[in-house]
Amino acid sequence: MKTAFKFSKATVLVTGGSGFIGSNFIHHVLGRKSFSGRIINLDKLTYAGNPENLSGVEKFGSRYVFVKGDICDAACVKGIFAKYKIDCVVNFAAESHVDRSIHGPAEFINTNINGTFCLLEAAREFWKDNPATRFHHVSTDEVYGSLGPKGKFKETTPYDPRSPYSSSKASSDHLVSAYAHTYGLQTTISNCSNNYGPRQFPEKLLPLMILNAQDGKNLPVYGDGLNVRDWLYVDDHCDAIRLILEKGVPGQTYNVGGGCEKKNIALVRELCAALEKLAPSAKNAALGGRKYLDLIIHVPDRPGHDRRYAIDFSKIKRELGWQPSHNFKEGLLATVEWYLSNTGWIANIKSGSYRKWLEKNYSNR
């Protein structure tokens, strides 16, 4: 009789584990008493990968291992499978910023498509017909395209990606599904809405606005600011992935949403209010007497900017019993508090390659 997959005891290859969601997932899983397995973190440490995101995991000893490498390096990936006897993959590794994909799509095609292919090939070779394995692929709601004023994305919504980023993620989703159908690989996929929370690299909306506001810089909002996104606190997302790995059905896709739709301009205004509460503008010399709200400006919209995303997460709620546990107000305050308290982390980020990109794209807006 073949053994069933048990995530709680698995040796898990987490790709991109030094990034935003990946590092939060590692903290989330290793911090649970129910998990006695081991995590191998494979990360290339590009601009958004930060070893500081894993501060504190050293207390878990040999149950956490870091490997610097590229998911596009087939020999590296296969070597990890062989050395550590991997029986679970959680694939976070991806180029994920829409603006960057518009200006330079090649890296997105390589990492998001070819990298996923390398992981799938290694899993196919080493696992063969072993059901005590799992390949979980983390994706995005952007693969579904853009919604009108009503409706939500379901797992059955046809794919309609609009940017090089979302197209590359859609391609990788299809590859994962194909390997499940063709080779019998034990796979699951999750498509999530916009994540926010601690450790997010400050090219994304919320951390960018927090850092700009503290420095007295403009808060640039694309177009009319009425584009709508659904916001999901990162620890809620990590909890959903863990549940999918524990209880999810191989071959299935699960949408993970926050149930929190916000217009971009409304989101930035709420952020300004949170900053006023936690770090009043009157005490910030960089603002020169201005309030945070005074920093908001509108800039030309980006090409192909999808108007609205919203996730229907009724399937994962119904089948696995998951729903978000953080409301947006609480999550936003916790996020702002983290960035205000982690000035060393921010200083290290700004001293790297990100500074040049930030100055080029946002300093004059």
C-alpha positions as CSV (number, residue, x, y, z in Angstrom):
1,M,0.0,0.0,0.0
2,K,1.4,3.4,-1.0
3,T,1.9,6.0,1.6
4,A,-0.2,9.2,1.4
5,F,1.4,12.6,1.4
6,K,1.7,14.3,4.8
7,F,2.8,17.9,4.7
8,S,3.4,18.0,8.5
9,K,6.4,15.7,8.0
10,A,7.5,16.6,4.6
11,T,10.9,17.8,3.3
12,V,9.7,21.0,1.5
13,L,11.6,22.8,-1.2
14,V,10.4,26.4,-1.0
15,T,11.6,28.4,-4.0
16,G,11.9,32.2,-3.7
17,G,11.8,31.7,0.1
18,S,13.8,34.9,0.7
19,G,11.2,37.1,-0.9
20,F,8.1,38.6,0.5
21,I,5.5,35.9,0.5
22,G,8.0,33.0,0.6
23,S,9.8,34.3,3.7
24,N,6.4,34.9,5.5
25,F,5.4,31.3,4.5
26,I,8.6,29.9,6.0
27,H,8.1,31.8,9.3
28,H,4.4,30.7,9.3
29,V,5.2,27.0,8.8
30,L,8.3,26.6,11.0
31,G,6.5,28.4,13.8
32,R,3.7,25.8,13.9
33,K,4.0,23.0,16.4
34,S,2.2,20.7,14.0
35,F,5.0,20.9,11.4
36,S,7.9,18.6,12.2
37,G,9.3,18.6,8.7
38,R,12.2,20.4,7.0
39,I,12.4,23.4,4.7
40,I,15.0,23.9,2.0
41,N,14.9,27.5,0.7
42,L,16.2,27.9,-2.8
43,D,16.6,31.5,-3.7
44,K,18.7,33.3,-6.3
45,L,18.8,36.5,-4.1
46,T,17.9,38.9,-6.9
47,Y,17.0,42.5,-5.9
48,A,13.8,41.4,-4.1
49,G,15.3,38.4,-2.3
50,N,16.6,39.4,1.2
51,P,18.3,37.1,3.7
52,E,17.2,39.5,6.4
53,N,13.6,38.3,5.8
54,L,14.6,35.0,7.4
55,S,16.0,36.5,10.6
56,G,15.3,34.2,13.5
57,V,14.9,30.9,11.6
58,E,18.4,29.8,12.7
59,K,16.7,28.6,15.9
60,F,15.3,25.7,13.9
61,G,18.7,24.3,13.3
62,S,19.0,21.7,10.5
63,R,15.2,21.9,9.9
64,Y,16.0,25.0,7.8
65,V,18.5,25.0,5.0
66,F,19.3,27.8,2.6
67,V,20.6,27.2,-0.9
68,K,21.6,30.0,-3.2
69,G,20.6,29.1,-6.7
70,D,18.4,29.7,-9.7
71,I,15.3,27.6,-10.5
72,C,16.3,27.9,-14.1
73,D,19.4,25.9,-13.4
74,A,18.3,22.4,-14.0
75,A,21.5,20.8,-12.5
76,C,21.1,22.8,-9.3
77,V,17.4,21.9,-8.9
78,K,18.0,18.2,-9.6
79,G,21.0,18.3,-7.1
80,I,18.7,19.6,-4.4
81,F,16.1,16.9,-5.1
82,A,18.7,14.2,-4.9
83,K,20.6,15.5,-1.8
84,Y,17.6,16.4,0.4
85,K,15.1,13.9,-0.8
86,I,12.5,16.5,-1.6
87,D,8.9,15.3,-1.4
88,C,7.1,18.7,-1.6
89,V,7.7,21.8,-3.7
90,V,6.1,25.2,-3.0
91,N,7.0,27.5,-5.9
92,F,7.0,31.2,-4.9
93,A,10.0,32.0,-7.2
94,A,8.8,34.5,-9.8
95,E,9.4,37.9,-11.3
96,S,6.3,39.6,-10.1
97,H,6.2,43.3,-10.8
98,V,3.9,44.4,-13.7
99,D,5.9,47.7,-14.4
100,R,9.2,45.8,-14.6
101,S,7.6,43.2,-17.0
102,I,6.5,46.0,-19.3
103,H,10.0,47.6,-19.4
104,G,11.9,44.2,-19.6
105,P,9.8,41.1,-20.2
106,A,12.7,38.7,-20.9
107,E,13.4,37.9,-17.3
108,F,9.7,37.2,-16.6
109,I,9.6,34.7,-19.5
110,N,12.8,33.0,-18.3
111,T,12.1,32.8,-14.6
112,N,8.3,32.3,-14.5
113,I,8.0,29.8,-17.4
114,N,11.4,28.2,-17.9
115,G,12.1,28.1,-14.1
116,T,8.7,26.4,-13.4
117,F,9.5,23.9,-16.2
118,C,12.9,23.0,-14.6
119,L,11.1,22.4,-11.2
120,L,8.4,20.2,-12.9
121,E,11.0,18.2,-14.7
122,A,13.0,17.5,-11.6
123,A,9.8,16.5,-9.7
124,R,8.8,14.2,-12.6
125,E,12.2,12.5,-12.6
126,F,12.5,12.0,-8.9
127,W,8.9,11.3,-7.9
128,K,7.7,9.3,-10.8
129,D,4.4,7.7,-9.7
130,N,4.9,8.5,-6.0
131,P,1.6,9.8,-4.5
132,A,3.3,10.8,-1.3
133,T,4.5,14.0,-3.0
134,R,3.0,17.4,-3.7
135,F,3.9,20.3,-6.1
136,H,2.2,23.5,-5.2
137,H,2.4,26.4,-7.6
138,V,1.6,29.9,-6.3
139,S,0.0,32.1,-8.9
140,T,-2.0,35.3,-9.2
141,D,-5.4,36.6,-10.0
142,E,-4.0,38.7,-12.8
143,V,-4.0,35.6,-15.1
144,Y,-7.8,36.1,-15.4
145,G,-7.6,39.6,-16.9
146,S,-9.8,42.5,-16.0
147,L,-13.3,42.6,-14.5
148,G,-16.1,45.0,-15.1
149,P,-17.9,46.7,-12.2
150,K,-19.5,43.5,-11.1
151,G,-18.6,39.8,-10.7
152,K,-15.6,38.0,-9.3
153,F,-12.9,35.6,-10.6
154,K,-13.7,32.0,-10.0
155,E,-11.5,29.0,-10.6
156,T,-13.4,28.4,-13.8
157,T,-12.9,31.9,-15.2
158,P,-11.1,31.7,-18.5
159,Y,-7.6,33.0,-18.5
160,D,-7.1,36.4,-20.2
161,P,-3.7,37.9,-19.1
162,R,-3.0,41.4,-20.2
163,S,0.7,42.0,-19.3
164,P,4.0,40.2,-19.8
165,Y,4.0,39.4,-16.1
166,S,0.5,37.9,-16.0
167,S,1.0,36.1,-19.3
168,S,4.2,34.4,-18.0
169,K,2.3,33.3,-14.8
170,A,-0.6,32.0,-16.9
171,S,1.9,30.0,-19.0
172,S,3.4,28.5,-15.9
173,D,-0.1,27.6,-14.5
174,H,-0.8,25.8,-17.7
175,L,2.5,23.9,-17.5
176,V,1.7,22.7,-14.0
177,S,-1.7,21.5,-15.0
178,A,-0.3,19.8,-18.0
179,Y,2.2,17.9,-15.9
180,A,-0.6,16.7,-13.7
181,H,-2.7,15.5,-16.6
182,T,0.1,14.1,-18.7
183,Y,2.5,12.6,-16.1
184,G,0.2,12.2,-13.1
185,L,2.2,14.7,-11.0
186,Q,0.5,15.5,-7.7
187,T,-0.1,19.2,-8.2
188,T,-2.1,22.0,-6.7
189,I,-2.3,25.7,-7.8
190,S,-3.5,28.8,-5.9
191,N,-4.4,32.1,-7.5
192,C,-4.3,34.9,-5.0
193,S,-5.2,38.6,-4.9
194,N,-2.9,41.5,-3.9
195,N,-0.8,40.6,-0.9
196,Y,0.3,43.1,1.7
197,G,2.1,42.9,5.0
198,P,5.7,42.8,6.5
199,R,8.8,42.2,4.4
200,Q,7.3,43.3,1.1
201,F,9.9,44.8,-1.3
202,P,9.2,48.5,-1.7
203,E,8.4,48.6,-5.4
204,K,4.9,47.4,-4.6
205,L,2.1,50.0,-3.8
206,L,1.9,49.9,0.0
207,P,5.5,49.8,1.0
208,L,6.4,52.3,-1.7
209,M,3.9,54.7,-0.3
210,I,5.0,54.2,3.3
211,L,8.6,54.9,2.4
212,N,7.8,57.9,0.2
213,A,5.6,59.4,2.8
214,Q,8.2,59.1,5.5
215,D,10.8,60.7,3.2
216,G,8.4,63.6,2.3
217,K,8.2,62.4,-1.4
218,N,5.2,62.3,-3.7
219,L,2.7,59.5,-3.5
220,P,2.2,58.7,-7.2
221,V,-1.2,57.2,-8.1
222,Y,-1.7,55.9,-11.6
223,G,-4.4,57.5,-13.7
224,D,-7.6,58.4,-11.9
225,G,-6.9,56.1,-9.1
226,L,-10.1,54.2,-9.5
227,N,-8.6,50.9,-10.4
228,V,-9.8,48.3,-7.9
229,R,-7.8,45.5,-6.2
230,D,-8.7,42.9,-3.6
231,W,-6.3,43.0,-0.7
232,L,-5.1,39.9,1.2
233,Y,-2.9,40.0,4.3
234,V,0.2,37.9,3.7
235,D,-0.1,35.7,6.8
236,D,-3.7,34.8,5.7
237,H,-2.3,33.8,2.3
238,C,0.3,31.6,3.9
239,D,-2.3,29.9,6.1
240,A,-4.3,29.2,2.9
241,I,-1.3,27.6,1.2
242,R,-0.6,25.5,4.3
243,L,-4.2,24.2,4.3
244,I,-4.1,23.4,0.6
245,L,-0.9,21.3,1.2
246,E,-2.6,19.6,4.2
247,K,-6.1,19.0,2.8
248,G,-6.2,20.1,-0.9
249,V,-7.0,17.7,-3.6
250,P,-4.3,17.0,-6.2
251,G,-5.1,18.5,-9.6
252,Q,-7.2,21.3,-8.2
253,T,-6.9,25.0,-8.3
254,Y,-7.9,27.2,-5.3
255,N,-8.6,31.0,-5.4
256,V,-7.4,32.8,-2.4
257,G,-8.8,36.3,-1.7
258,G,-9.0,38.8,1.1
259,G,-12.7,39.8,0.5
260,C,-11.5,43.4,0.6
261,E,-11.9,45.4,-2.6
262,K,-10.3,48.9,-2.6
263,K,-9.9,51.6,-5.2
264,N,-6.2,52.6,-5.4
265,I,-6.9,56.2,-4.4
266,A,-9.0,55.1,-1.4
267,L,-6.3,52.7,-0.3
268,V,-3.6,55.5,-0.4
269,R,-5.9,57.8,1.6
270,E,-6.4,55.0,4.2
271,L,-2.7,54.5,4.4
272,C,-2.2,58.3,5.0
273,A,-4.7,58.1,7.9
274,A,-2.8,55.1,9.4
275,L,0.5,57.0,9.1
276,E,-1.1,60.1,10.8
277,K,-2.1,57.8,13.7
278,L,1.2,56.0,14.1
279,A,3.7,58.7,12.9
280,P,2.0,62.1,12.8
281,S,3.0,64.3,9.9
282,A,3.4,67.2,12.3
283,K,6.4,65.4,13.8
284,N,8.0,64.6,10.5
285,A,10.4,67.3,9.4
286,A,10.8,65.9,5.9
287,L,7.2,67.0,5.1
288,G,7.9,70.7,5.8
289,G,4.5,71.3,7.4
290,R,2.6,69.3,4.9
291,K,0.3,66.4,5.7
292,Y,0.6,63.0,4.2
293,L,-2.5,63.5,2.1
294,D,-0.8,66.6,0.5
295,L,1.8,64.2,-1.0
296,I,-0.7,62.4,-3.3
297,I,-0.4,63.1,-7.0
298,H,-1.8,61.5,-10.1
299,V,0.6,60.3,-12.8
300,P,0.0,59.0,-16.3
301,D,-1.6,55.5,-16.2
302,R,0.6,52.5,-17.1
303,P,-0.1,50.6,-20.4
304,G,-2.8,48.0,-20.2
305,H,-3.7,48.8,-16.6
306,D,-6.5,46.3,-15.6
307,R,-9.5,48.1,-14.1
308,R,-10.7,45.7,-11.5
309,Y,-9.8,42.4,-9.8
310,A,-11.9,40.5,-7.3
311,I,-11.6,37.0,-6.0
312,D,-14.4,34.5,-5.3
313,F,-12.8,32.3,-2.6
314,S,-15.9,30.3,-1.8
315,K,-14.3,27.0,-3.0
316,I,-11.4,27.1,-0.5
317,K,-13.8,28.2,2.2
318,R,-16.3,25.5,1.4
319,E,-13.9,22.6,0.8
320,L,-11.0,23.4,3.2
321,G,-12.6,25.7,5.8
322,W,-10.3,28.7,5.0
323,Q,-11.2,32.3,5.2
324,P,-9.1,35.4,6.0
325,S,-8.7,36.2,9.6
326,H,-7.4,39.8,9.4
327,N,-9.6,42.7,8.5
328,F,-8.0,45.4,6.4
329,K,-7.8,48.1,9.1
330,E,-5.9,45.8,11.4
331,G,-3.7,44.4,8.7
332,L,-2.9,47.9,7.4
333,L,-1.9,49.2,10.9
334,A,0.3,46.1,11.5
335,T,2.0,46.6,8.1
336,V,2.7,50.3,8.7
337,E,4.0,49.5,12.2
338,W,6.4,46.9,10.8
339,Y,7.9,49.3,8.3
340,L,8.2,52.1,10.9
341,S,9.9,49.7,13.3
342,N,12.3,48.1,10.8
343,T,14.4,51.1,9.7
344,G,17.5,49.0,9.4
345,W,15.8,46.6,6.9
346,I,14.7,49.6,4.9
347,A,18.1,51.3,4.9
348,N,19.7,48.1,3.6
349,I,17.1,47.8,0.8
350,K,17.7,51.4,-0.2
351,S,21.4,51.0,-0.3
352,G,21.2,48.3,-2.9
353,S,20.2,48.2,-6.6
354,Y,16.7,49.1,-5.7
355,R,17.7,52.7,-5.0
356,K,18.7,53.4,-8.6
357,W,15.4,51.9,-9.9
358,L,13.4,53.9,-7.4
359,E,15.1,57.2,-8.2
360,K,14.7,56.6,-11.9
361,N,11.0,55.7,-11.8
362,Y,9.5,57.6,-8.8
363,S,11.7,60.4,-7.4
364,N,10.3,63.1,-9.6
365,R,6.7,62.1,-9.5
